[in-house]
Amino acid sequence: MADMTNANMETNTGTARTDGNPARGDAEQDTPGTRPAEQDAGPDPAGLTVAVLGTGIMGFAMARNLARAGFAVRAWNRTRAKAEPLAADGVEIADTPAAAVADADAVLTAFIDGPATLAAMREAAMGLRAGTVWTQTGTIGPEALTELAGLAQAHGLRLVDAPVLGSKGPAESGQLLVLAAGARDARPVADRVFDAIGRKTLWLDEDASAGAGSRLKLVVNNWVLTLINGAAETVSLAEGLGVDPRDFLEAVAGGPLDPGYLRIKAEAILTGDYTPQFALSGALKDATLIADAAARAGVRLDLAPAGAARLRRAEEQGHGAEDTVASYFASFPK
Ligand SMILES: NC(=O)c1ccc[n+]([C@@H]2O[C@H](COP(=O)([O-])OP(=O)(O)OC[C@H]3O[C@@H](n4cnc5c(N)ncnc54)[C@H](OP(=O)(O)O)[C@@H]3O)[C@@H](O)[C@H]2O)c1
C-alpha cells in the first residue's frame, strides 16, 4: 500500500529523489529536458534569500524545505496565522508581500489561482527588484501566464512557470516534480530552489509565457481527475449494488486495472479519511481550467465536464474543503 499521506488528486509521480544522472537508474531519467544537476550547479543556497508568497498546503511545505536547505526565507500569507509555524524553522514572517520580497533573490508563489497570484505580486511590486527570479508553482492554467509575464516584464523579473506534481506528502518530503519553463539565465537560481522542493525538474521551454509547464500540468490533472472520479464513483456503485467494495479491489488486485492511485483513494473512502491533501474546491478549479483550455484548443471532452459537475455537486453538498476523494459523496443525495 502506498503512503496514505501522498493520496491526492495532484499526483505523486514517484518516490525516489534523483539528480537526473542516468547512472542512477531512475525510471524517468531519460526524459528530454531533465536537468543533470552537475551541469549547471548554481549559487550556494546559504547566500540566497527566497520570498515565499502563499503558504497554504503546498507553499507552507515548500517554504519549510527551502529554510531547511539553507536559504534565508521570508514568507507572506493572506491568513498570517497559517504562515506563523514556519518561524520555528527560522522563516521570517512578513506583514505584506512587499516586505517579503524586498531584496529577495527569488520569489516563489504558491497561490490557488492566477488572479490571486497576480494580485499578490502587484501588492509586492514596490519591494521587487529587477533581476529577481520568480518561480510560480501554482496550477493556474496557461492563460493566466500572459498577465503574469507582463507584470514580470514591467518589473524586470525573470519569470519561471513551474507548476508542480505531487501532493502534500511529496511537498513535505521535498519530492515534487517541477515542470519548468523559463529563460536560461534564470535557471542557476531557479534550480537551487527546485532542488530544495523537488526530486526532479523537467525544463520544458525557455519562454515562461508560452505556458509549457502549465499546459502539461493540465494534461496530467485531467488524467488524475479521471482516475479519482472513477474510483469514487465505482466504490459508490459497489455499495449501491450491495457489493463489498473490498471485493471489487480484490477482483482487480495486481493486474492492469489496479493502479496505485485506485488503492489510495478507495482506502481513503473506506476509512472515511477526507483530510485534504488537495481540497476538492481546488480540484474543481483545475477541472474548470481544463475545460477552458480544451475549448480554446477546439478539443471536445466528455468525461472532464461530467467529472467537473460531480465535483461541483460535492462542493454544493459542503465537501469543498475536504480532500478531492470526497467526490464520492456526489453519488448520493445530501
Ligand atoms: N495540494 C496539492 O496537492 C497540490 C499539488 C500540486 C499543485 N497544487 C496547486 O498549488 C496551488 C496551491 O495549492 P494548495 O493545495 O497549497 O492550496 P491551499 O492550501 O488552498 O492554499 C491556497 C493559497 O492561496 C492563498 N489564496 C487563495 N486565494 C487568495 C486570494 N484571493 N488572495 C491571496 N491569497 C489567496 C491562500 O491564502 P489563505 O491561507 O489566506 O487562504 C493560500 O496561501 C494551487 O494552484 C494548487 O492547484 C496543489
The ligand as a MOL file (V3000), in Angstrom:
LIG
                    3D

  0  0  0     0  0            999 V3000
M  V30 BEGIN CTAB
M  V30 COUNTS 48 52 0 0 0
M  V30 BEGIN ATOM
M  V30 1 N -2.3180 20.4120 -2.6170 0
M  V30 2 C -1.8490 19.7500 -3.6550 0
M  V30 3 O -1.8380 18.5430 -3.6630 0
M  V30 4 C -1.2870 20.4600 -4.8410 0
M  V30 5 C -0.3400 19.7990 -5.6100 0
M  V30 6 C 0.1990 20.4350 -6.7180 0
M  V30 7 C -0.2160 21.6950 -7.0510 0
M  V30 8 N -1.1510 22.3150 -6.2940 0 CHG=1
M  V30 9 C -1.5300 23.6710 -6.6850 0
M  V30 10 O -0.7610 24.5490 -5.8590 0
M  V30 11 C -1.5430 25.7190 -5.5560 0
M  V30 12 C -1.7100 25.8290 -4.0610 0
M  V30 13 O -2.3950 24.6650 -3.6220 0
M  V30 14 P -2.6320 24.3550 -2.0760 0
M  V30 15 O -3.0600 22.9460 -2.0030 0
M  V30 16 O -1.4830 24.8180 -1.2810 0 CHG=-1
M  V30 17 O -3.8900 25.2570 -1.7820 0
M  V30 18 P -4.3650 25.8790 -0.3980 0
M  V30 19 O -3.8670 25.0950 0.7490 0
M  V30 20 O -5.8230 26.1050 -0.5460 0
M  V30 21 O -3.6200 27.2910 -0.3680 0
M  V30 22 C -4.0010 28.3010 -1.2700 0
M  V30 23 C -3.1590 29.5170 -1.0310 0
M  V30 24 O -3.6560 30.5860 -1.8550 0
M  V30 25 C -3.9780 31.6850 -0.9970 0
M  V30 26 N -5.0880 32.4450 -1.5680 0
M  V30 27 C -6.2420 31.9710 -2.0780 0
M  V30 28 N -6.9960 32.9880 -2.5330 0
M  V30 29 C -6.2840 34.1230 -2.2910 0
M  V30 30 C -6.5180 35.4920 -2.5480 0
M  V30 31 N -7.6280 35.9220 -3.1560 0
M  V30 32 N -5.5620 36.3860 -2.1800 0
M  V30 33 C -4.4280 35.9720 -1.5670 0
M  V30 34 N -4.1540 34.6800 -1.2980 0
M  V30 35 C -5.0740 33.7650 -1.6780 0
M  V30 36 C -4.3180 31.0600 0.3310 0
M  V30 37 O -4.2710 32.0250 1.3490 0
M  V30 38 P -5.1310 31.7880 2.7020 0
M  V30 39 O -4.3240 30.8200 3.5150 0
M  V30 40 O -5.2330 33.1430 3.2970 0
M  V30 41 O -6.4550 31.2290 2.2960 0
M  V30 42 C -3.2230 30.0270 0.4110 0
M  V30 43 O -1.9790 30.6100 0.7180 0
M  V30 44 C -2.8630 25.5490 -6.3090 0
M  V30 45 O -2.7800 26.1650 -7.5660 0
M  V30 46 C -2.9700 24.0420 -6.4760 0
M  V30 47 O -3.7810 23.7030 -7.5830 0
M  V30 48 C -1.6930 21.7480 -5.1750 0
M  V30 END ATOM
M  V30 BEGIN BOND
M  V30 1 1 1 2
M  V30 2 2 2 3
M  V30 3 1 2 4
M  V30 4 1 4 5
M  V30 5 2 4 48
M  V30 6 2 5 6
M  V30 7 1 6 7
M  V30 8 2 7 8
M  V30 9 1 8 9
M  V30 10 1 8 48
M  V30 11 1 9 10
M  V30 12 1 9 46
M  V30 13 1 10 11
M  V30 14 1 11 12
M  V30 15 1 11 44
M  V30 16 1 12 13
M  V30 17 1 13 14
M  V30 18 2 14 15
M  V30 19 1 14 16
M  V30 20 1 14 17
M  V30 21 1 17 18
M  V30 22 2 18 19
M  V30 23 1 18 20
M  V30 24 1 18 21
M  V30 25 1 21 22
M  V30 26 1 22 23
M  V30 27 1 23 24
M  V30 28 1 23 42
M  V30 29 1 24 25
M  V30 30 1 25 26
M  V30 31 1 25 36
M  V30 32 1 26 27
M  V30 33 1 26 35
M  V30 34 2 27 28
M  V30 35 1 28 29
M  V30 36 1 29 30
M  V30 37 2 29 35
M  V30 38 1 30 31
M  V30 39 2 30 32
M  V30 40 1 32 33
M  V30 41 2 33 34
M  V30 42 1 34 35
M  V30 43 1 36 37
M  V30 44 1 36 42
M  V30 45 1 37 38
M  V30 46 2 38 39
M  V30 47 1 38 40
M  V30 48 1 38 41
M  V30 49 1 42 43
M  V30 50 1 44 45
M  V30 51 1 44 46
M  V30 52 1 46 47
M  V30 END BOND
M  V30 END CTAB
M  END
